[in-house]
């Protein structure tokens, strides 16, 4: 009998008849102390041939997501950039107003909304990976409630934009024009509140191609309408506001129509009161996501990294949710390697042509000389900033938002920014000193994230993903829980 007990599997028919409390304790012990990877997880890599085989397989999966994501990021970023280009044709004041509103008012709101929407990358991605697809629609609606509430609070920034800009030192004419333009851009703010949850909802299901198509169409329409309304019809600044609002509303409506068309019938089951459940927990995760983003300054040069950020977040969250820790870890390795190679390539191109490319942007000799002098620093910045977003994407996929938020605040705002101000002003290093300090903060931030990832127990992360799904309303059918259910039938 003793031998039979010793050889008996941990989960066996002997569980039949035992009380539910004992079974719950057993499940809790299983999730916290043991984990068995899914049968579809990649096998251990034992040689160079195995490595390159899995690298090629993972590359195809990663670029299937990253390619459309990069294109989508470029198109959406270009909406504001093209508006600024046409505003420059209207007049200097119009260009200043649009630039200031885009950089300070809309830029801040974009960062907050995008960061808070990133909570869905963890929850939707892991739920989809675990097969709990019915929860994705409720998660998205919950995020709508939170982000629209946030938009109401942020609207005060738009309403009082003129006074705010005067406080931070803008001239009266620019503050007045930018403040008026900000008031006109309130519809864009609420479009953000609907767009980002829908984007994360579709992204978690790898439906990124449809997002790319919608963004591409929006960019074409935006360009044509900007020329028509701002220049041809002479609407000026008002035309800029109308077109930019219409472009973002078009993206929101097109994505929503796609979702309810039946293409997402397994994940969208209609509006639900579940959207109002667990709101405070969702708010905390959303706030952590917003802080984690740390208000990165977006530009065309890092759109590749942002696309890779979206791709690795989907890969890691899906694979952890599916119980594939080795695949999640290997996917991160592949994403980091590609981002690093892309960053190095861009950096080398800038260094090789540093005596030529500044002439494309300015005719001022002093500006050209400064750009040439700063190019090595810019090259290093691009390399680091191509890797760091990928690590942040992995953190979102694994649900580390709170921990990484503390890392970002400490490394960037409490270390990097003060160091930059010290070098720039106290040590009289100017722009180069400020940039060196902030870049040092980013380097420290990246090193800390690499250290956290190096020490990660990926089996534990996969187990925690299952627990997270159950906590937020899912029912994870892992290998162990399936055996437990079968024992009770």
N, C-alpha and C positions, 0 to 999 in steps of 0.2 A: 504493500500500500504506500509505504514511504517512497519507494522508487517511482510509483505511478504519479505521486504528487510532485516529485522533483522534475519529472519529464513532461508534466502537463503544461500546455501552452498557457501564457498569462491570461488570455481571453479565451474561455472555453465554455462548453455547455453547462459547466458547473455553476455559472452565473444565474442560471434559470432558478427562479424562486427566491433569490436574494433580494433584499429590499432596495428600493430606488436610491436611498441615501448612500448605501455602500457603492452602488454603481456610479453615482455622481462623484464620489470620492475617487474611485478608480479612474474615471475619465480625467479628473483634474490632475491626478498623479501622472497619468500617461502624457498629458499635454505639457507638463512642466519638467518631466525627467527623461522621457524617451521620445524619440521621433524616428519614424521609418519613412524614407523618401519614397515618392511615388514611382511606379514602375516605368514611367516615361522619362524620369530624370536621366541626364546623361551619365554614362558609366565613368568610373575613375579613369583619368588620363594617364597612361603608363609609358608614353613615348612621344617622340616628335611627330610621327605619322598620325597618332591619335589626336595630338594637339591641333595640327593643321586641318584634319578632317572636321573636327568640331568647330574650329575657327571659321571655316568656310560656311558650314551650316548656320552658325550663329550670325555671321555677317549678312547672309541673305535675309534672315528674320529681322535683324536690326535695321538694315537699310530699307526694307519694306515699310518700316514705320518712320525711320529718320528722314528719308527722302521727301515724302509728302509733308512731313512736319516742318522741315526746313523751308520748303516752298511756301507753306502756309504762313510761317513766321515772317518771311521776307515780304509777302504780299500785304499782311496786316500792318507791318511796320511802315511799309511804303505809302500807306494811305495818308498818314500824317506828313510824311516827307514830301509827297507830291503836292499836298495842300500848301506847304511852305514854299515850294518852288513857284507855284502859280501866284501865291501871295506876293512874292518878290516882283512879279510882273505888274501887280496892281499898284504897289508903292512901298516905300521904305517903312512907313508906319504900319501898314497892313502886315508886312513881313515880320516886323518886331512883335506885333500883337499875337500873331499865330505862333511864332517861335516861343514866346514867353508862356503862352497858355499851354502849348504842347509840352514844354519842358517842365514847368512847375505845377500847374493845376492838373491837367489831364495826365501828365507823367506820374505824379504822385498817386492819383486815383487808380490809374492803370496798374501800378505796382501793388497797391493794397488789394485790389479786386483779384488780380491774377494770383497773388499769394494766398488769399483766403480760398479761392477756387481750387488751389492745389491740394486741399484736404481730400477732394474727391479722387485724386490720383491714387492715394493710398487705399481708400475704402472701396471705390469702384473697381480698381485694378485687382485687388486681392479677392474681392467677392466674385468677379468674373473668372479669375483663375481657379477658384474653388468650385465653380459651377453654380453659385448662388446668384444667377442672373436676374431674378425677380426683384432683388433689392436695389439694383442700379437706378431705376426710375425714382424710387423713394429718396435715395441719397441725393439725386439731382434736384428734386423739388425742395428738399430740406436746405440745400445750398442756395437755391433761389430765394427762399425766405430770408436767410441770413445776409446774403449779398445785397438784396434790395433794401433791407433795413440799414445796412452799412452805407448804401448809396444815399439814403435819406440824410444821414449824418454828414456825409461828404459834400452834399449839395450846399451846405453852409459855406464851404470853401469857395464854391463857384459863385454864390450870391454875393459874398463879400470879397471877391478876388481883387477888386480894384484897391480896396483899403489895405489888404494883405500885401499886395505888391508895393504899395507906397511905403509900408513899414520896413520892408526889406531893401529899400533903396532905389526902386525903379522910378524913372521920371514920371511926371504927372500925365503927360500925353500918352506914353506907352501903357501906364497903369490903367488909364481910362479906357483905351481901345482894347487892351487885353481883358479887362474886367467885363466889358460889354460882350466880347467874343466868348468868354467863359460862360456867361449867362445863357447865350445862345446854344452852348454845347451841353447843356444839362441832359437832353435826350441821349447823347452818347454815353454819359455816365450810367444811366439805367440799362442801356444796351450792353455795357460791360457786365452788369449784374446778371443778365440772362445768358450772355454769350459764354463766359468762362465755365459755368457748370455744364452747359451743353457740350462745350469742347472737351472737357475732361470725361464726360459720359461717353462720347463717341470715341475718344482716344483710348479709353480702357478696353473697348471692344475691337481695337485695331481698325476702326472705320475712319482712318485718317485721310484716305484718298478723296472721299466726298468733301471733307473740310478743305482740302487743297483746291478742288474744283470750284467750290463756292468762293473761296478767297481770291482765286484767279479771276473769276467773273466780276467780283466786286471791285478788284483793282482796275480792270479794263473800263467798267462803267464809271468808276470814280474819276479816272483820268479824262475821259470824254466829257463828263458832266462838269468837271472843274473848269475845263477850257470853255465850255459853252456858257455856264452861268457867271463865272468870275471875269472872263475876258470878253467873250463875244457879246453877252447881254449886259455886261457892265455892272453886275451885282456886287462885285468887290468882296469885302469881308463878310457880308451877309451871305453871298453865294458860297463862300468857303464853309461857313457853318452848315448851310443847308445840305451841301454835297457830303461833307464828312459825317453828319448825322445820318443821312440816307444810306450811306455805304455800310455803316455799322448796323443799322436797323435791317438792311437787306441781308446781311450775314446771319443775324439772329433769326429772322423769319424763315430764311432758306433752310437753316439747320433744324429749326423746329418742325417745319413741314416734312423734312426728310425723316425725322424721328417718329412722327405720328403717321407716316405713310404706310407703315407695315414693315419697313426695313429693319426696325428694332422691336418687332412684336414680342420677343421673349424678354426684353429688358424694359420696355415701356408698356405698362398695362393700364395707363390712364392716371388721372390725378388721384391722389390718395391722402387721407388724413395722417398717414405715417410721416408725412413731411414735417409735422409739428411735434414728433416724438424725439426724445434725446437731443433737443435743440442746444442745451447748454454744453453738453459734451462736444457736440459738433462745432459750436462757436469756439471752444478752447482749441480744438485741433485746427480750425480755420485761422485763428489769430496766430498760433504758432507757425503755421505755414506762411502767413504774411510777413512775420518778423524774419523767418528763415530766408525769405527772398532778398531781404536787406536792400531793397530799392536799387537793384542793379541798373546801371545806365545802359539802355539797349542801343545797339547800333548795327549797321549792316554787317560789320566784321564779326560779330558774335552770334548772328542769326543761325549759323551752322551749329554752334554749341547749344543754343536754345532748342533747336530741333532735335539734337542728340539727347538733350535733357528730357524732352517729352518721350522719346523712344525708349530710353533706358528705364524711365519711370514705369512705362507700360510693361516692359519685359520683366523687370524685377518684381513688380507687384503681381503680375499674372503668374509668374513661376513660383513665387512664394505661396500665393494662394492655392496653387495646384499641388503644393508639396514637393517642389523640385528645387531644393536648395543649391545643388551643384550647378544646375543650369543658370540660376539667378547669378551666382558668383562668376561663372564663366562669361555670361552676357556683359557683366560690368567690365571685366577685363578687356573684352573685344571693343566695347564702346570707348573706354579710356584710350586704348591704343589708336583707334581711328581719330578721335578728337585731338590727341597729341600730335599725330602725323599731320593733320590738317592745319593745326596751329603753327607747327614748325614750318610747313610749306608757305603759309601766308607771311610768316615772319621773315623767312629767307628772301621772298620776293620783295618785301619792303626794304630790306637792307641792301639788296643788289641794286634796286632802282631808287634809292633814297635821294640821289642827286637829280632825279628827273621827275618823279611823281608830284612833288610839291607845286610844280609849275602848272599842274592841271587845276589847282584849286585857288591859287592867288597869284597876282602880279606884283605884290609887295615883296621887295627883296628881303626885308627884315623878317617877315612872316616865313618866307621860304627858308631862310637860314635857320630859324628856330625849329621848323619842322624837320629839317635835315639833322639838327642836333638832337632832337627828341626821338628820332626814328628807332635807335637801338632800344630805348626804353619802351617805346610803343610795341616793338616786336616781342619783347619779353612779356609785356602785358597781355598781348593777344594770345601768346602760348599758354600762359597761366589761366587766362579766362576762357580758354577752350577746354580745359580739363576740369576746372572747378564746377561749372554747371552740370557736368556729367555726374560728379560725385554728389551734388545736391539732388539731382534727379533720382539717383539710387536711394538717397536718404528719404525722399518723398515716397518712393515705391515701397520702402520697408517700414514707413510710418515713424521715422525718427524726427519729425518736425520740431518737437519741443526741445530736444537735446541740441539739434543743429541750430535752432534759434539762439540759444545761449552762446554757442560757439561763434556764430556770426556777429552777435552784438559785442562780445568780448574782443575778438580778433580784429574786427573791422572798425567799429565805432569807438571802443575804449582803448584800442592800441594803434591801429593804422591811421585813423583820422588825426588824433592828437600828435602822432609822430610826424605826419605830413605837415601839419600847421607849424610844428616846432622847426622842422627843417626849412620850410618855405619862408617863414617870417622871422623867427628868432635867429636862425643861422644864415639868413639872407640867400637861400638857394633858389628862391622864386618858384616858378611853375614846376621845375624839375624836382625840387625838394618836396613839394606837396604831392606830386605824383609818386615819387619814391616811397614816401611814407604810406600812402594808401595801397600801393602795390605790395609793400612789405606786409601789411595787414592781410591782404589776399593770399600771399604766400603762406603765412602762418596758418590762416584759415584752411587752406588746402592741405597743409601738412597734418593738421589736427584731424581733418576728415579722413585722410589716408590712414592715420593711426587707428581711428575708430573702426574703419573698414577692415584693417589688418587683424584686429582682435575680435572681429565679429564671429559669433557661432551661428553659422547659416542654418543649421538644423533647428536651432532654437528660434530663429527668425521665422522659419516656415511654420513652426508650431504656434508661435505667437500670432501669425497671420490668421490661422484658423480660429484662435480664441477671439481675435478682434472681430472677425466676421460674425461669430455667435453673439458677441456683446452688442453689435449694432443691428441685430435682428435677423441674421442669417442662421442656417442650420447646416453646419459643415459635415458632410459625409466623408470623413477620413477613413483610412483603412481600419483603424481601431474601432471607431464608432459604428461602422458598418457591421463588424463582427459582433459588437455588443448588441446591435439591433437584431441581428440574425439569431442570437442566442435566446432572445426573448420571444421569438415567434414559435 
